[in-house]
Amino acid sequence: MTLSEEAEERLADIVALQPTKNKDLQKRWGLESGSEVHQYLENELKEYYYRDENSLIRATPEAAELVGVDPGLVDEGDGPRAIRVPLLQKQIVEVAPDHDAESKSVVAILHAIRDAFDTDPDVEDVRSGLRSLEQKGVIEIEYRTVPTFRLAIERDSLSVELLD
């Protein structure tokens, strides 16, 4: 199957962002809805992606080879060791409490990002970024009065690369 230039670029996004979900791809691709993402995937990239047991979108090994992009997650069996993420998720990893520290709320992490990077992300974007990082195994959630977050692994054992 020959892919268009747009399809190859979008497939590269899937490889780099995996595991991901419709909402993340919708935002990245500038589409109107998750349904539009699903239609695109089914019509253009059906051979190159699948949904895992948590319904997250992942690229096939052939997809990564075809587009020549390293997967967004390198897992060495005991948790991810290298991830490629958008800027906000990179910032989240930098300010999130260590794996052995007390977890912090979304709002506390939002304030830490504001203080550390002189930026003002939306709280929903921070929450979504935390959930995406949790799906990658980098962040863990502790449920107290409100959900709180911290790194799931040692900070020094993780390499975080910025996704274009």
MDAnalysis code that builds the backbone (N, CA, C; Angstrom):
import MDAnalysis as mda
import numpy as np

u = mda.Universe.empty(492, n_residues=164, atom_resindex=np.repeat(np.arange(164), 3), trajectory=True)
u.add_TopologyAttr("name", ["N", "CA", "C"] * 164)
u.add_TopologyAttr("resid", np.arange(1, 165))
u.add_TopologyAttr("resname", ["MET", "THR", "LEU", "SER", "GLU", "GLU", "ALA", "GLU", "GLU", "ARG", "LEU", "ALA", "ASP", "ILE", "VAL", "ALA", "LEU", "GLN", "PRO", "THR", "LYS", "ASN", "LYS", "ASP", "LEU", "GLN", "LYS", "ARG", "TRP", "GLY", "LEU", "GLU", "SER", "GLY", "SER", "GLU", "VAL", "HIS", "GLN", "TYR", "LEU", "GLU", "ASN", "GLU", "LEU", "LYS", "GLU", "TYR", "TYR", "TYR", "ARG", "ASP", "GLU", "ASN", "SER", "LEU", "ILE", "ARG", "ALA", "THR", "PRO", "GLU", "ALA", "ALA", "GLU", "LEU", "VAL", "GLY", "VAL", "ASP", "PRO", "GLY", "LEU", "VAL", "ASP", "GLU", "GLY", "ASP", "GLY", "PRO", "ARG", "ALA", "ILE", "ARG", "VAL", "PRO", "LEU", "LEU", "GLN", "LYS", "GLN", "ILE", "VAL", "GLU", "VAL", "ALA", "PRO", "ASP", "HIS", "ASP", "ALA", "GLU", "SER", "LYS", "SER", "VAL", "VAL", "ALA", "ILE", "LEU", "HIS", "ALA", "ILE", "ARG", "ASP", "ALA", "PHE", "ASP", "THR", "ASP", "PRO", "ASP", "VAL", "GLU", "ASP", "VAL", "ARG", "SER", "GLY", "LEU", "ARG", "SER", "LEU", "GLU", "GLN", "LYS", "GLY", "VAL", "ILE", "GLU", "ILE", "GLU", "TYR", "ARG", "THR", "VAL", "PRO", "THR", "PHE", "ARG", "LEU", "ALA", "ILE", "GLU", "ARG", "ASP", "SER", "LEU", "SER", "VAL", "GLU", "LEU", "LEU", "ASP"])
u.atoms.positions = np.array([
    [0.841, -1.174, 0.000],
    [0.000, 0.000, 0.000],
    [0.891, 1.243, 0.000],
    [0.686, 2.125, -0.953],
    [1.438, 3.363, -1.049],
    [0.688, 4.452, -0.304],
    [1.412, 5.149, 0.553],
    [0.792, 6.197, 1.354],
    [1.090, 7.571, 0.768],
    [0.129, 8.472, 0.912],
    [0.341, 9.863, 0.522],
    [1.332, 10.492, 1.491],
    [1.831, 11.663, 1.155],
    [2.760, 12.369, 2.038],
    [2.083, 12.679, 3.376],
    [0.826, 13.116, 3.327],
    [0.087, 13.411, 4.558],
    [-0.068, 12.155, 5.416],
    [-0.407, 11.038, 4.781],
    [-0.583, 9.784, 5.520],
    [0.730, 9.349, 6.167],
    [1.847, 9.499, 5.459],
    [3.148, 9.151, 6.038],
    [3.474, 10.030, 7.234],
    [3.192, 11.331, 7.129],
    [3.442, 12.247, 8.245],
    [2.579, 11.880, 9.447],
    [1.330, 11.546, 9.185],
    [0.431, 11.179, 10.276],
    [0.819, 9.831, 10.885],
    [1.277, 8.928, 10.069],
    [1.749, 7.646, 10.586],
    [2.986, 7.865, 11.461],
    [3.860, 8.764, 11.041],
    [5.036, 9.099, 11.849],
    [4.597, 9.663, 13.203],
    [3.529, 10.464, 13.218],
    [2.992, 10.975, 14.483],
    [2.547, 9.833, 15.382],
    [1.871, 8.858, 14.819],
    [1.398, 7.721, 15.613],
    [2.581, 6.962, 16.206],
    [3.594, 6.720, 15.388],
    [4.784, 6.010, 15.868],
    [5.425, 6.785, 17.017],
    [5.572, 8.089, 16.842],
    [6.259, 8.907, 17.842],
    [5.439, 9.109, 19.113],
    [4.130, 9.175, 18.984],
    [3.273, 9.469, 20.137],
    [2.762, 8.234, 20.866],
    [2.937, 7.080, 20.294],
    [2.328, 5.884, 20.887],
    [2.807, 5.598, 22.294],
    [1.959, 5.057, 23.143],
    [0.535, 4.857, 22.929],
    [-0.202, 6.190, 23.004],
    [-1.190, 6.352, 22.159],
    [-1.915, 7.622, 22.095],
    [-3.397, 7.355, 21.927],
    [-4.159, 8.408, 21.849],
    [-5.608, 8.270, 21.714],
    [-6.124, 9.245, 20.671],
    [-7.365, 9.045, 20.260],
    [-7.966, 9.885, 19.231],
    [-7.829, 11.372, 19.549],
    [-8.088, 11.749, 20.791],
    [-8.076, 13.163, 21.170],
    [-6.716, 13.797, 20.918],
    [-5.647, 13.088, 21.247],
    [-4.304, 13.631, 21.023],
    [-4.025, 13.814, 19.539],
    [-4.428, 12.826, 18.751],
    [-4.213, 12.930, 17.304],
    [-5.112, 14.003, 16.696],
    [-6.329, 14.124, 17.194],
    [-7.248, 15.165, 16.725],
    [-6.613, 16.541, 16.886],
    [-6.052, 16.771, 18.039],
    [-5.421, 18.058, 18.327],
    [-4.200, 18.273, 17.431],
    [-3.369, 17.250, 17.321],
    [-2.134, 17.365, 16.531],
    [-2.431, 17.572, 15.049],
    [-3.461, 16.889, 14.552],
    [-3.780, 16.949, 13.126],
    [-4.769, 18.054, 12.773],
    [-5.297, 18.744, 13.768],
    [-6.242, 19.832, 13.498],
    [-7.581, 19.354, 12.964],
    [-8.028, 18.200, 13.429],
    [-9.312, 17.666, 12.978],
    [-10.421, 18.083, 13.932],
    [-11.652, 17.961, 13.484],
    [-12.809, 18.437, 14.239],
    [-13.243, 17.505, 15.367],
    [-13.017, 16.203, 15.201],
    [-13.542, 15.269, 16.201],
    [-12.717, 13.993, 16.246],
    [-12.917, 13.235, 17.327],
    [-12.289, 11.927, 17.438],
    [-12.813, 10.974, 16.384],
    [-14.055, 11.162, 15.983],
    [-14.635, 10.328, 14.923],
    [-13.908, 10.542, 13.602],
    [-13.530, 11.793, 13.350],
    [-12.788, 12.102, 12.130],
    [-11.422, 11.401, 12.149],
    [-10.788, 11.369, 13.323],
    [-9.510, 10.662, 13.478],
    [-9.718, 9.188, 13.195],
    [-10.749, 8.597, 13.805],
    [-11.031, 7.172, 13.603],
    [-11.260, 6.859, 12.127],
    [-12.033, 7.688, 11.452],
    [-12.283, 7.482, 10.019],
    [-10.981, 7.529, 9.226],
    [-10.126, 8.499, 9.539],
    [-8.858, 8.616, 8.837],
    [-8.009, 7.372, 9.054],
    [-7.930, 6.950, 10.296],
    [-7.142, 5.762, 10.615],
    [-7.643, 4.548, 9.845],
    [-8.934, 4.353, 9.849],
    [-9.513, 3.196, 9.177],
    [-9.377, 3.276, 7.659],
    [-9.533, 4.465, 7.095],
    [-9.483, 4.625, 5.643],
    [-8.067, 4.677, 5.075],
    [-7.129, 5.261, 5.829],
    [-5.800, 5.508, 5.289],
    [-4.680, 4.674, 5.912],
    [-4.838, 4.296, 7.179],
    [-3.709, 3.687, 7.890],
    [-4.050, 2.349, 8.537],
    [-5.111, 1.724, 8.096],
    [-5.615, 0.509, 8.733],
    [-4.543, -0.577, 8.904],
    [-3.670, -0.710, 7.925],
    [-2.635, -1.751, 7.967],
    [-1.507, -1.447, 8.960],
    [-1.426, -0.196, 9.420],
    [-0.251, 0.235, 10.159],
    [-0.487, 0.602, 11.623],
    [-1.702, 0.386, 12.113],
    [-1.948, 0.702, 13.511],
    [-2.868, -0.348, 14.113],
    [-2.909, -0.375, 15.432],
    [-3.842, -1.249, 16.151],
    [-4.156, -0.598, 17.485],
    [-5.140, -1.124, 18.163],
    [-5.495, -0.643, 19.500],
    [-5.103, -1.724, 20.499],
    [-4.435, -1.296, 21.557],
    [-4.008, -2.255, 22.566],
    [-5.161, -2.596, 23.516],
    [-4.862, -3.345, 24.565],
    [-5.899, -3.794, 25.496],
    [-6.587, -2.645, 26.227],
    [-5.989, -1.455, 26.216],
    [-6.604, -0.281, 26.836],
    [-7.213, 0.658, 25.789],
    [-7.349, 0.160, 24.570],
    [-7.896, 0.923, 23.437],
    [-7.019, 2.097, 23.011],
    [-5.758, 2.072, 23.384],
    [-4.825, 3.109, 22.953],
    [-4.266, 2.747, 21.580],
    [-3.988, 3.762, 20.794],
    [-3.511, 3.583, 19.427],
    [-2.004, 3.356, 19.440],
    [-1.586, 2.300, 18.754],
    [-0.165, 1.967, 18.628],
    [0.133, 1.649, 17.159],
    [1.357, 1.919, 16.771],
    [1.813, 1.615, 15.418],
    [2.355, 0.197, 15.358],
    [2.204, -0.423, 14.220],
    [2.797, -1.744, 14.018],
    [4.309, -1.572, 13.826],
    [5.073, -2.629, 14.034],
    [6.519, -2.535, 13.766],
    [6.807, -2.131, 12.320],
    [5.968, -2.589, 11.403],
    [6.146, -2.228, 9.994],
    [5.980, -0.729, 9.779],
    [5.077, -0.116, 10.539],
    [4.849, 1.327, 10.415],
    [6.102, 2.099, 10.794],
    [6.716, 1.714, 11.907],
    [7.932, 2.401, 12.350],
    [9.039, 2.255, 11.311],
    [9.147, 1.077, 10.746],
    [10.160, 0.837, 9.720],
    [9.869, 1.652, 8.463],
    [8.601, 1.710, 8.067],
    [8.196, 2.420, 6.860],
    [8.518, 3.906, 6.938],
    [8.211, 4.540, 8.062],
    [8.406, 5.988, 8.170],
    [9.762, 6.363, 8.743],
    [10.514, 5.386, 9.241],
    [11.849, 5.657, 9.749],
    [11.872, 6.525, 10.996],
    [10.861, 6.374, 11.831],
    [10.773, 7.153, 13.069],
    [10.931, 6.208, 14.245],
    [11.711, 6.637, 15.228],
    [11.845, 5.843, 16.448],
    [10.546, 5.907, 17.230],
    [10.135, 4.803, 17.805],
    [8.928, 4.824, 18.633],
    [9.044, 5.849, 19.750],
    [7.891, 6.411, 20.131],
    [7.859, 7.432, 21.166],
    [8.170, 6.901, 22.543],
    [8.222, 5.590, 22.680],
    [8.422, 4.983, 23.980],
    [9.390, 3.822, 23.828],
    [10.462, 3.846, 24.592],
    [11.387, 2.724, 24.619],
    [11.260, 2.091, 25.987],
    [10.743, 0.873, 26.017],
    [10.485, 0.185, 27.269],
    [11.478, -0.957, 27.405],
    [12.182, -0.973, 28.522],
    [13.191, -2.010, 28.736],
    [12.714, -3.074, 29.715],
    [11.401, -3.305, 29.766],
    [10.868, -4.364, 30.603],
    [10.437, -3.924, 31.982],
    [11.183, -3.038, 32.617],
    [10.814, -2.585, 33.954],
    [10.329, -1.142, 33.932],
    [9.792, -0.729, 32.806],
    [9.266, 0.630, 32.672],
    [9.977, 1.369, 31.566],
    [9.374, 2.439, 31.078],
    [9.972, 3.186, 29.971],
    [11.276, 3.848, 30.392],
    [12.186, 3.941, 29.450],
    [13.463, 4.586, 29.724],
    [13.705, 5.767, 28.793],
    [12.994, 5.819, 27.694],
    [13.114, 6.951, 26.784],
    [11.742, 7.228, 26.192],
    [11.372, 8.495, 26.190],
    [10.098, 8.881, 25.601],
    [10.301, 10.113, 24.741],
    [9.460, 10.261, 23.742],
    [9.436, 11.443, 22.903],
    [8.060, 12.053, 23.090],
    [8.015, 13.284, 23.576],
    [6.748, 13.899, 23.948],
    [6.701, 15.365, 23.523],
    [5.488, 15.926, 23.458],
    [5.356, 17.367, 23.201],
    [5.934, 18.182, 24.352],
    [6.153, 19.466, 24.117],
    [6.802, 20.350, 25.080],
    [6.129, 20.327, 26.451],
    [4.820, 20.438, 26.519],
    [4.161, 20.484, 27.814],
    [4.418, 19.206, 28.615],
    [4.388, 18.053, 27.967],
    [4.656, 16.805, 28.683],
    [6.106, 16.740, 29.154],
    [7.013, 17.287, 28.386],
    [8.420, 17.346, 28.818],
    [8.532, 18.220, 30.070],
    [7.822, 19.336, 30.068],
    [7.832, 20.223, 31.226],
    [7.216, 19.540, 32.447],
    [6.153, 18.784, 32.233],
    [5.521, 18.051, 33.333],
    [6.524, 17.100, 33.976],
    [7.241, 16.346, 33.147],
    [8.231, 15.403, 33.685],
    [9.289, 16.143, 34.493],
    [9.689, 17.311, 34.024],
    [10.737, 18.067, 34.712],
    [10.291, 18.578, 36.080],
    [8.997, 18.879, 36.252],
    [8.543, 19.440, 37.529],
    [7.805, 18.439, 38.413],
    [7.453, 17.286, 37.882],
    [6.717, 16.287, 38.672],
    [7.573, 15.802, 39.837],
    [6.944, 15.510, 40.969],
    [7.699, 14.970, 42.101],
    [8.359, 13.642, 41.730],
    [9.506, 13.388, 42.331],
    [10.205, 12.125, 42.103],
    [9.348, 10.943, 42.526],
    [9.720, 9.775, 42.058],
    [8.940, 8.553, 42.303],
    [8.793, 8.221, 43.788],
    [9.724, 8.677, 44.604],
    [9.667, 8.369, 46.030],
    [9.248, 9.571, 46.881],
    [8.788, 10.644, 46.228],
    [8.325, 11.842, 46.935],
    [6.799, 11.851, 47.015],
    [6.274, 12.766, 47.797],
    [4.817, 12.889, 47.897],
    [4.251, 13.405, 46.577],
    [3.180, 12.781, 46.117],
    [2.561, 13.173, 44.855],
    [1.878, 14.534, 44.995],
    [1.665, 15.194, 43.852],
    [1.058, 16.530, 43.843],
    [-0.139, 16.569, 42.912],
    [-1.029, 17.487, 43.187],
    [-2.246, 17.651, 42.398],
    [-1.938, 18.269, 41.035],
    [-2.910, 18.219, 40.156],
    [-2.792, 18.840, 38.838],
    [-2.482, 20.326, 38.997],
    [-3.196, 20.981, 39.905],
    [-3.012, 22.424, 40.104],
    [-1.601, 22.723, 40.621],
    [-1.083, 21.907, 41.526],
    [0.275, 22.116, 42.026],
    [1.291, 21.950, 40.904],
    [1.074, 20.987, 40.043],
    [1.986, 20.778, 38.911],
    [1.850, 21.929, 37.918],
    [0.639, 22.414, 37.699],
    [0.418, 23.577, 36.839],
    [1.216, 24.771, 37.363],
    [1.132, 25.042, 38.651],
    [1.871, 26.164, 39.232],
    [3.385, 25.956, 39.123],
    [3.838, 24.739, 39.287],
    [5.270, 24.453, 39.145],
    [5.736, 24.723, 37.717],
    [4.903, 24.372, 36.733],
    [5.243, 24.648, 35.331],
    [5.298, 26.153, 35.101],
    [4.308, 26.876, 35.615],
    [4.292, 28.334, 35.463],
    [5.546, 28.965, 36.060],
    [5.929, 28.507, 37.232],
    [7.101, 29.070, 37.909],
    [8.403, 28.711, 37.191],
    [8.510, 27.473, 36.746],
    [9.765, 26.996, 36.155],
    [9.976, 27.474, 34.722],
    [8.887, 27.654, 33.973],
    [9.046, 27.900, 32.533],
    [8.431, 29.199, 32.041],
    [7.900, 30.008, 32.947],
    [7.300, 31.280, 32.561],
    [6.310, 31.104, 31.404],
    [5.420, 30.148, 31.578],
    [4.382, 29.862, 30.602],
    [3.087, 29.645, 31.355],
    [1.965, 29.705, 30.660],
    [0.674, 29.590, 31.330],
    [-0.228, 28.587, 30.604],
    [0.075, 27.289, 30.743],
    [-0.782, 26.301, 30.078],
    [-2.148, 26.202, 30.751],
    [-3.103, 25.712, 30.021],
    [-4.442, 25.482, 30.539],
    [-4.420, 24.276, 31.470],
    [-5.178, 24.329, 32.545],
    [-5.204, 23.226, 33.511],
    [-5.652, 21.923, 32.855],
    [-6.575, 21.989, 31.905],
    [-7.032, 20.772, 31.221],
    [-5.920, 20.172, 30.359],
    [-5.078, 21.018, 29.785],
    [-3.942, 20.518, 29.008],
    [-2.935, 19.817, 29.916],
    [-2.733, 20.362, 31.115],
    [-1.823, 19.723, 32.077],
    [-2.412, 18.378, 32.510],
    [-3.699, 18.354, 32.812],
    [-4.360, 17.103, 33.218],
    [-4.239, 16.053, 32.099],
    [-4.495, 16.471, 30.887],
    [-4.390, 15.554, 29.744],
    [-2.953, 15.061, 29.574],
    [-1.979, 15.957, 29.736],
    [-0.569, 15.575, 29.640],
    [-0.178, 14.568, 30.708],
    [-0.672, 14.779, 31.921],
    [-0.401, 13.833, 33.006],
    [-0.985, 12.465, 32.686],
    [-2.189, 12.433, 32.165],
    [-2.832, 11.156, 31.812],
    [-2.075, 10.463, 30.687],
    [-1.621, 11.221, 29.703],
    [-0.835, 10.624, 28.614],
    [0.463, 10.030, 29.139],
    [1.107, 10.746, 30.037],
    [2.348, 10.233, 30.621],
    [2.083, 9.031, 31.518],
    [0.919, 9.009, 32.151],
    [0.549, 7.835, 32.943],
    [0.372, 6.615, 32.032],
    [-0.249, 6.812, 30.887],
    [-0.437, 5.714, 29.933],
    [0.897, 5.185, 29.427],
    [1.906, 6.021, 29.404],
    [3.245, 5.608, 28.971],
    [4.041, 4.981, 30.114],
    [3.479, 5.005, 31.326],
    [4.157, 4.407, 32.470],
    [5.171, 5.308, 33.134],
    [5.162, 6.598, 32.823],
    [6.136, 7.540, 33.355],
    [5.616, 8.214, 34.621],
    [4.329, 8.434, 34.677],
    [3.674, 9.088, 35.813],
    [2.742, 8.082, 36.465],
    [2.656, 8.136, 37.790],
    [1.669, 7.307, 38.476],
    [0.704, 8.211, 39.228],
    [-0.506, 7.702, 39.409],
    [-1.560, 8.456, 40.086],
    [-1.758, 7.865, 41.468],
    [-1.897, 8.743, 42.437],
    [-2.280, 8.334, 43.781],
    [-3.592, 9.046, 44.078],
    [-4.589, 8.278, 44.446],
    [-5.894, 8.877, 44.722],
    [-5.998, 9.222, 46.194],
    [-6.123, 10.518, 46.441],
    [-6.378, 11.022, 47.786],
    [-7.687, 11.799, 47.670],
    [-7.802, 12.957, 48.285],
    [-9.007, 13.774, 48.120],
    [-9.204, 14.097, 46.646],
    [-8.114, 14.408, 45.971],
    [-8.101, 14.596, 44.520],
    [-6.988, 13.719, 43.974],
    [-7.058, 13.366, 42.694],
    [-5.946, 12.583, 42.134],
    [-4.650, 13.390, 42.220],
    [-3.574, 12.729, 42.596],
    [-2.263, 13.368, 42.655],
    [-1.282, 12.540, 41.842],
    [-0.174, 13.160, 41.447],
    [0.729, 12.543, 40.484],
    [2.172, 12.672, 40.931],
    [2.988, 11.702, 40.495],
    [4.440, 11.737, 40.677],
    [5.037, 10.814, 39.623],
    [6.344, 10.922, 39.448],
    [7.024, 10.035, 38.506],
    [6.882, 8.590, 38.972],
    [6.733, 7.694, 38.031],
    [6.599, 6.276, 38.350],
    [7.960, 5.589, 38.428],
    [8.976, 6.245, 37.896],
    [10.327, 5.682, 37.861],
    [11.324, 6.752, 38.273],
    [12.556, 6.360, 38.492],
    [13.584, 7.325, 38.872],
    [13.852, 8.304, 37.738],
    [13.906, 9.577, 38.066],
    [14.119, 10.630, 37.074],
    [15.410, 10.399, 36.279],
    [16.482, 9.973, 36.958],
    [17.774, 9.779, 36.296],
    [17.772, 8.635, 35.294],
    [16.798, 7.732, 35.396],
    [16.759, 6.598, 34.481],
    [15.915, 6.877, 33.243],
    [15.405, 8.096, 33.124],
    [14.507, 8.443, 32.027],
    [15.118, 9.499, 31.133],
    [15.067, 9.270, 29.852],
    [15.487, 10.257, 28.858],
    [14.226, 10.792, 28.181],
    [14.069, 12.112, 28.209],
    [12.884, 12.743, 27.619],
    [13.342, 13.590, 26.447],
    [12.815, 13.270, 25.269],
    [13.147, 14.018, 24.066],
    [11.929, 14.787, 23.609],
    [12.150, 15.974, 23.073],
    [11.072, 16.819, 22.601],
    [10.615, 16.369, 21.228],
    [9.324, 16.148, 21.103],
    [8.710, 15.791, 19.832],
    [8.480, 17.065, 19.040],
    [8.797, 17.073, 17.763],
    [8.617, 18.279, 16.936],
    [7.210, 18.797, 17.051],
])
